[in-house]
Amino acid sequence: MADPLAKYGIYIDDLSKIHVLEPDVANQTNKLKEECQNFISKITEFQMNSHELVEIIDQLANEVEKEKMKTIGTRNLLRSVAKERNAQKQQIQAQIIEKSMELERLRIQYDSLKKIEMEQVETIEQLTVN
């Protein structure tokens, strides 16, 4: 009975159900359907994993960018501190030169005043002796 129905495209399976597809084609179709569902689930899992990976990489990129900006800021701060130190050093050196010149001027003035004092003491002694 299966053969006469087969020429009309009607098939009966082991459970006595009527099908319009050959049992081998139906089995292959079901197998293909399961493989497709497997493939879809694997693709979905791959998409989720790749999405998570992209998010992690984006977070790392943001952290790297923040650290990069901190590093640039620190480097600029160090450069400005070094420039400030050089400016202070030059200012202090200028003050040292200025104070040295003032010291020399005061030393000369002191020597001059000492000489005047000695002359005045001599004059006083001469006047008191006479």
PyMOL commands that place a pseudoatom at each C-alpha (Angstrom):
pseudoatom trace, name=CA, resn=MET, resi=1, chain=A, elem=C, hetatm=0, pos=[0.000, 0.000, 0.000]
pseudoatom trace, name=CA, resn=ALA, resi=2, chain=A, elem=C, hetatm=0, pos=[2.951, 2.321, 0.599]
pseudoatom trace, name=CA, resn=ASP, resi=3, chain=A, elem=C, hetatm=0, pos=[4.186, 1.895, -2.945]
pseudoatom trace, name=CA, resn=PRO, resi=4, chain=A, elem=C, hetatm=0, pos=[0.946, 2.801, -4.720]
pseudoatom trace, name=CA, resn=LEU, resi=5, chain=A, elem=C, hetatm=0, pos=[0.622, 5.929, -2.538]
pseudoatom trace, name=CA, resn=ALA, resi=6, chain=A, elem=C, hetatm=0, pos=[4.266, 6.852, -3.116]
pseudoatom trace, name=CA, resn=LYS, resi=7, chain=A, elem=C, hetatm=0, pos=[3.685, 7.493, -6.790]
pseudoatom trace, name=CA, resn=TYR, resi=8, chain=A, elem=C, hetatm=0, pos=[1.112, 10.147, -5.753]
pseudoatom trace, name=CA, resn=GLY, resi=9, chain=A, elem=C, hetatm=0, pos=[3.590, 11.733, -3.292]
pseudoatom trace, name=CA, resn=ILE, resi=10, chain=A, elem=C, hetatm=0, pos=[1.931, 10.395, -0.184]
pseudoatom trace, name=CA, resn=TYR, resi=11, chain=A, elem=C, hetatm=0, pos=[3.976, 8.445, 2.339]
pseudoatom trace, name=CA, resn=ILE, resi=12, chain=A, elem=C, hetatm=0, pos=[3.176, 6.651, 5.557]
pseudoatom trace, name=CA, resn=ASP, resi=13, chain=A, elem=C, hetatm=0, pos=[5.808, 6.528, 8.318]
pseudoatom trace, name=CA, resn=ASP, resi=14, chain=A, elem=C, hetatm=0, pos=[6.436, 3.904, 11.008]
pseudoatom trace, name=CA, resn=LEU, resi=15, chain=A, elem=C, hetatm=0, pos=[3.842, 5.496, 13.303]
pseudoatom trace, name=CA, resn=SER, resi=16, chain=A, elem=C, hetatm=0, pos=[1.249, 5.303, 10.526]
pseudoatom trace, name=CA, resn=LYS, resi=17, chain=A, elem=C, hetatm=0, pos=[1.201, 9.037, 9.941]
pseudoatom trace, name=CA, resn=ILE, resi=18, chain=A, elem=C, hetatm=0, pos=[0.667, 10.378, 6.468]
pseudoatom trace, name=CA, resn=HIS, resi=19, chain=A, elem=C, hetatm=0, pos=[3.346, 12.669, 4.967]
pseudoatom trace, name=CA, resn=VAL, resi=20, chain=A, elem=C, hetatm=0, pos=[3.757, 14.356, 1.628]
pseudoatom trace, name=CA, resn=LEU, resi=21, chain=A, elem=C, hetatm=0, pos=[7.547, 14.136, 1.799]
pseudoatom trace, name=CA, resn=GLU, resi=22, chain=A, elem=C, hetatm=0, pos=[9.627, 11.057, 1.441]
pseudoatom trace, name=CA, resn=PRO, resi=23, chain=A, elem=C, hetatm=0, pos=[10.765, 9.769, 4.850]
pseudoatom trace, name=CA, resn=ASP, resi=24, chain=A, elem=C, hetatm=0, pos=[14.461, 10.202, 3.921]
pseudoatom trace, name=CA, resn=VAL, resi=25, chain=A, elem=C, hetatm=0, pos=[13.844, 13.777, 2.780]
pseudoatom trace, name=CA, resn=ALA, resi=26, chain=A, elem=C, hetatm=0, pos=[11.784, 14.470, 5.910]
pseudoatom trace, name=CA, resn=ASN, resi=27, chain=A, elem=C, hetatm=0, pos=[14.605, 13.048, 8.097]
pseudoatom trace, name=CA, resn=GLN, resi=28, chain=A, elem=C, hetatm=0, pos=[17.201, 15.101, 6.263]
pseudoatom trace, name=CA, resn=THR, resi=29, chain=A, elem=C, hetatm=0, pos=[14.984, 18.172, 6.565]
pseudoatom trace, name=CA, resn=ASN, resi=30, chain=A, elem=C, hetatm=0, pos=[14.604, 17.637, 10.318]
pseudoatom trace, name=CA, resn=LYS, resi=31, chain=A, elem=C, hetatm=0, pos=[18.336, 17.019, 10.639]
pseudoatom trace, name=CA, resn=LEU, resi=32, chain=A, elem=C, hetatm=0, pos=[19.037, 20.197, 8.654]
pseudoatom trace, name=CA, resn=LYS, resi=33, chain=A, elem=C, hetatm=0, pos=[16.549, 22.088, 10.841]
pseudoatom trace, name=CA, resn=GLU, resi=34, chain=A, elem=C, hetatm=0, pos=[18.340, 20.913, 14.008]
pseudoatom trace, name=CA, resn=GLU, resi=35, chain=A, elem=C, hetatm=0, pos=[21.729, 21.798, 12.536]
pseudoatom trace, name=CA, resn=CYS, resi=36, chain=A, elem=C, hetatm=0, pos=[20.407, 25.229, 11.562]
pseudoatom trace, name=CA, resn=GLN, resi=37, chain=A, elem=C, hetatm=0, pos=[19.068, 25.787, 15.077]
pseudoatom trace, name=CA, resn=ASN, resi=38, chain=A, elem=C, hetatm=0, pos=[22.439, 24.659, 16.458]
pseudoatom trace, name=CA, resn=PHE, resi=39, chain=A, elem=C, hetatm=0, pos=[24.199, 27.008, 14.058]
pseudoatom trace, name=CA, resn=ILE, resi=40, chain=A, elem=C, hetatm=0, pos=[21.888, 29.893, 15.002]
pseudoatom trace, name=CA, resn=SER, resi=41, chain=A, elem=C, hetatm=0, pos=[22.472, 29.299, 18.716]
pseudoatom trace, name=CA, resn=LYS, resi=42, chain=A, elem=C, hetatm=0, pos=[26.222, 29.181, 18.154]
pseudoatom trace, name=CA, resn=ILE, resi=43, chain=A, elem=C, hetatm=0, pos=[26.101, 32.374, 16.060]
pseudoatom trace, name=CA, resn=THR, resi=44, chain=A, elem=C, hetatm=0, pos=[24.015, 34.049, 18.775]
pseudoatom trace, name=CA, resn=GLU, resi=45, chain=A, elem=C, hetatm=0, pos=[26.501, 32.964, 21.421]
pseudoatom trace, name=CA, resn=PHE, resi=46, chain=A, elem=C, hetatm=0, pos=[29.348, 34.194, 19.214]
pseudoatom trace, name=CA, resn=GLN, resi=47, chain=A, elem=C, hetatm=0, pos=[27.615, 37.567, 18.792]
pseudoatom trace, name=CA, resn=MET, resi=48, chain=A, elem=C, hetatm=0, pos=[27.116, 37.869, 22.546]
pseudoatom trace, name=CA, resn=ASN, resi=49, chain=A, elem=C, hetatm=0, pos=[30.747, 36.938, 23.211]
pseudoatom trace, name=CA, resn=SER, resi=50, chain=A, elem=C, hetatm=0, pos=[32.035, 39.329, 20.568]
pseudoatom trace, name=CA, resn=HIS, resi=51, chain=A, elem=C, hetatm=0, pos=[29.771, 42.093, 21.916]
pseudoatom trace, name=CA, resn=GLU, resi=52, chain=A, elem=C, hetatm=0, pos=[31.137, 41.508, 25.434]
pseudoatom trace, name=CA, resn=LEU, resi=53, chain=A, elem=C, hetatm=0, pos=[34.668, 41.511, 24.054]
pseudoatom trace, name=CA, resn=VAL, resi=54, chain=A, elem=C, hetatm=0, pos=[34.058, 44.798, 22.237]
pseudoatom trace, name=CA, resn=GLU, resi=55, chain=A, elem=C, hetatm=0, pos=[32.657, 46.325, 25.450]
pseudoatom trace, name=CA, resn=ILE, resi=56, chain=A, elem=C, hetatm=0, pos=[35.683, 45.141, 27.441]
pseudoatom trace, name=CA, resn=ILE, resi=57, chain=A, elem=C, hetatm=0, pos=[38.048, 46.505, 24.801]
pseudoatom trace, name=CA, resn=ASP, resi=58, chain=A, elem=C, hetatm=0, pos=[36.168, 49.830, 24.811]
pseudoatom trace, name=CA, resn=GLN, resi=59, chain=A, elem=C, hetatm=0, pos=[36.464, 50.022, 28.597]
pseudoatom trace, name=CA, resn=LEU, resi=60, chain=A, elem=C, hetatm=0, pos=[40.174, 49.244, 28.395]
pseudoatom trace, name=CA, resn=ALA, resi=61, chain=A, elem=C, hetatm=0, pos=[40.595, 51.836, 25.665]
pseudoatom trace, name=CA, resn=ASN, resi=62, chain=A, elem=C, hetatm=0, pos=[38.857, 54.426, 27.860]
pseudoatom trace, name=CA, resn=GLU, resi=63, chain=A, elem=C, hetatm=0, pos=[41.058, 53.525, 30.834]
pseudoatom trace, name=CA, resn=VAL, resi=64, chain=A, elem=C, hetatm=0, pos=[44.173, 53.700, 28.647]
pseudoatom trace, name=CA, resn=GLU, resi=65, chain=A, elem=C, hetatm=0, pos=[43.066, 57.088, 27.331]
pseudoatom trace, name=CA, resn=LYS, resi=66, chain=A, elem=C, hetatm=0, pos=[42.508, 58.364, 30.895]
pseudoatom trace, name=CA, resn=GLU, resi=67, chain=A, elem=C, hetatm=0, pos=[45.924, 57.123, 31.980]
pseudoatom trace, name=CA, resn=LYS, resi=68, chain=A, elem=C, hetatm=0, pos=[47.462, 58.656, 28.872]
pseudoatom trace, name=CA, resn=MET, resi=69, chain=A, elem=C, hetatm=0, pos=[45.898, 62.021, 29.721]
pseudoatom trace, name=CA, resn=LYS, resi=70, chain=A, elem=C, hetatm=0, pos=[47.090, 61.730, 33.335]
pseudoatom trace, name=CA, resn=THR, resi=71, chain=A, elem=C, hetatm=0, pos=[50.584, 60.914, 32.110]
pseudoatom trace, name=CA, resn=ILE, resi=72, chain=A, elem=C, hetatm=0, pos=[50.600, 63.867, 29.719]
pseudoatom trace, name=CA, resn=GLY, resi=73, chain=A, elem=C, hetatm=0, pos=[49.377, 66.132, 32.517]
pseudoatom trace, name=CA, resn=THR, resi=74, chain=A, elem=C, hetatm=0, pos=[52.046, 64.839, 34.893]
pseudoatom trace, name=CA, resn=ARG, resi=75, chain=A, elem=C, hetatm=0, pos=[54.749, 65.247, 32.256]
pseudoatom trace, name=CA, resn=ASN, resi=76, chain=A, elem=C, hetatm=0, pos=[53.624, 68.826, 31.592]
pseudoatom trace, name=CA, resn=LEU, resi=77, chain=A, elem=C, hetatm=0, pos=[53.581, 69.504, 35.332]
pseudoatom trace, name=CA, resn=LEU, resi=78, chain=A, elem=C, hetatm=0, pos=[57.118, 68.154, 35.675]
pseudoatom trace, name=CA, resn=ARG, resi=79, chain=A, elem=C, hetatm=0, pos=[58.266, 70.319, 32.777]
pseudoatom trace, name=CA, resn=SER, resi=80, chain=A, elem=C, hetatm=0, pos=[56.695, 73.405, 34.325]
pseudoatom trace, name=CA, resn=VAL, resi=81, chain=A, elem=C, hetatm=0, pos=[58.269, 72.569, 37.704]
pseudoatom trace, name=CA, resn=ALA, resi=82, chain=A, elem=C, hetatm=0, pos=[61.663, 72.198, 36.032]
pseudoatom trace, name=CA, resn=LYS, resi=83, chain=A, elem=C, hetatm=0, pos=[61.211, 75.538, 34.253]
pseudoatom trace, name=CA, resn=GLU, resi=84, chain=A, elem=C, hetatm=0, pos=[60.108, 77.134, 37.514]
pseudoatom trace, name=CA, resn=ARG, resi=85, chain=A, elem=C, hetatm=0, pos=[63.191, 75.764, 39.277]
pseudoatom trace, name=CA, resn=ASN, resi=86, chain=A, elem=C, hetatm=0, pos=[65.429, 77.138, 36.552]
pseudoatom trace, name=CA, resn=ALA, resi=87, chain=A, elem=C, hetatm=0, pos=[63.738, 80.524, 36.860]
pseudoatom trace, name=CA, resn=GLN, resi=88, chain=A, elem=C, hetatm=0, pos=[64.151, 80.445, 40.653]
pseudoatom trace, name=CA, resn=LYS, resi=89, chain=A, elem=C, hetatm=0, pos=[67.792, 79.398, 40.262]
pseudoatom trace, name=CA, resn=GLN, resi=90, chain=A, elem=C, hetatm=0, pos=[68.467, 82.292, 37.909]
pseudoatom trace, name=CA, resn=GLN, resi=91, chain=A, elem=C, hetatm=0, pos=[66.657, 84.672, 40.235]
pseudoatom trace, name=CA, resn=ILE, resi=92, chain=A, elem=C, hetatm=0, pos=[68.687, 83.455, 43.218]
pseudoatom trace, name=CA, resn=GLN, resi=93, chain=A, elem=C, hetatm=0, pos=[71.921, 83.718, 41.218]
pseudoatom trace, name=CA, resn=ALA, resi=94, chain=A, elem=C, hetatm=0, pos=[71.000, 87.288, 40.263]
pseudoatom trace, name=CA, resn=GLN, resi=95, chain=A, elem=C, hetatm=0, pos=[70.317, 88.063, 43.942]
pseudoatom trace, name=CA, resn=ILE, resi=96, chain=A, elem=C, hetatm=0, pos=[73.701, 86.536, 44.897]
pseudoatom trace, name=CA, resn=ILE, resi=97, chain=A, elem=C, hetatm=0, pos=[75.462, 88.733, 42.342]
pseudoatom trace, name=CA, resn=GLU, resi=98, chain=A, elem=C, hetatm=0, pos=[73.524, 91.768, 43.549]
pseudoatom trace, name=CA, resn=LYS, resi=99, chain=A, elem=C, hetatm=0, pos=[74.317, 91.022, 47.207]
pseudoatom trace, name=CA, resn=SER, resi=100, chain=A, elem=C, hetatm=0, pos=[77.989, 90.375, 46.357]
pseudoatom trace, name=CA, resn=MET, resi=101, chain=A, elem=C, hetatm=0, pos=[78.181, 93.734, 44.615]
pseudoatom trace, name=CA, resn=GLU, resi=102, chain=A, elem=C, hetatm=0, pos=[76.486, 95.403, 47.577]
pseudoatom trace, name=CA, resn=LEU, resi=103, chain=A, elem=C, hetatm=0, pos=[78.891, 93.642, 49.955]
pseudoatom trace, name=CA, resn=GLU, resi=104, chain=A, elem=C, hetatm=0, pos=[81.872, 94.862, 47.928]
pseudoatom trace, name=CA, resn=ARG, resi=105, chain=A, elem=C, hetatm=0, pos=[80.468, 98.417, 47.891]
pseudoatom trace, name=CA, resn=LEU, resi=106, chain=A, elem=C, hetatm=0, pos=[79.890, 98.284, 51.667]
pseudoatom trace, name=CA, resn=ARG, resi=107, chain=A, elem=C, hetatm=0, pos=[83.383, 96.856, 52.211]
pseudoatom trace, name=CA, resn=ILE, resi=108, chain=A, elem=C, hetatm=0, pos=[84.892, 99.728, 50.237]
pseudoatom trace, name=CA, resn=GLN, resi=109, chain=A, elem=C, hetatm=0, pos=[82.729, 102.214, 52.143]
pseudoatom trace, name=CA, resn=TYR, resi=110, chain=A, elem=C, hetatm=0, pos=[83.771, 100.548, 55.428]
pseudoatom trace, name=CA, resn=ASP, resi=111, chain=A, elem=C, hetatm=0, pos=[87.452, 100.762, 54.486]
pseudoatom trace, name=CA, resn=SER, resi=112, chain=A, elem=C, hetatm=0, pos=[86.984, 104.399, 53.528]
pseudoatom trace, name=CA, resn=LEU, resi=113, chain=A, elem=C, hetatm=0, pos=[85.200, 105.196, 56.797]
pseudoatom trace, name=CA, resn=LYS, resi=114, chain=A, elem=C, hetatm=0, pos=[87.878, 103.337, 58.756]
pseudoatom trace, name=CA, resn=LYS, resi=115, chain=A, elem=C, hetatm=0, pos=[90.528, 105.411, 57.043]
pseudoatom trace, name=CA, resn=ILE, resi=116, chain=A, elem=C, hetatm=0, pos=[88.610, 108.606, 57.847]
pseudoatom trace, name=CA, resn=GLU, resi=117, chain=A, elem=C, hetatm=0, pos=[88.218, 107.446, 61.452]
pseudoatom trace, name=CA, resn=MET, resi=118, chain=A, elem=C, hetatm=0, pos=[91.944, 106.773, 61.755]
pseudoatom trace, name=CA, resn=GLU, resi=119, chain=A, elem=C, hetatm=0, pos=[92.700, 110.190, 60.317]
pseudoatom trace, name=CA, resn=GLN, resi=120, chain=A, elem=C, hetatm=0, pos=[90.268, 111.807, 62.749]
pseudoatom trace, name=CA, resn=VAL, resi=121, chain=A, elem=C, hetatm=0, pos=[91.748, 109.870, 65.676]
pseudoatom trace, name=CA, resn=GLU, resi=122, chain=A, elem=C, hetatm=0, pos=[95.211, 110.998, 64.617]
pseudoatom trace, name=CA, resn=THR, resi=123, chain=A, elem=C, hetatm=0, pos=[94.010, 114.559, 64.317]
pseudoatom trace, name=CA, resn=ILE, resi=124, chain=A, elem=C, hetatm=0, pos=[92.404, 114.396, 67.754]
pseudoatom trace, name=CA, resn=GLU, resi=125, chain=A, elem=C, hetatm=0, pos=[95.563, 112.925, 69.236]
pseudoatom trace, name=CA, resn=GLN, resi=126, chain=A, elem=C, hetatm=0, pos=[97.661, 115.597, 67.649]
pseudoatom trace, name=CA, resn=LEU, resi=127, chain=A, elem=C, hetatm=0, pos=[95.362, 118.291, 68.945]
pseudoatom trace, name=CA, resn=THR, resi=128, chain=A, elem=C, hetatm=0, pos=[95.273, 116.834, 72.430]
pseudoatom trace, name=CA, resn=VAL, resi=129, chain=A, elem=C, hetatm=0, pos=[98.996, 116.376, 72.535]
pseudoatom trace, name=CA, resn=ASN, resi=130, chain=A, elem=C, hetatm=0, pos=[99.625, 119.923, 71.498]
for i in range(1, 130): cmd.bond("trace and resi %d" % i, "trace and resi %d" % (i + 1))
show_as sticks, trace
zoom trace
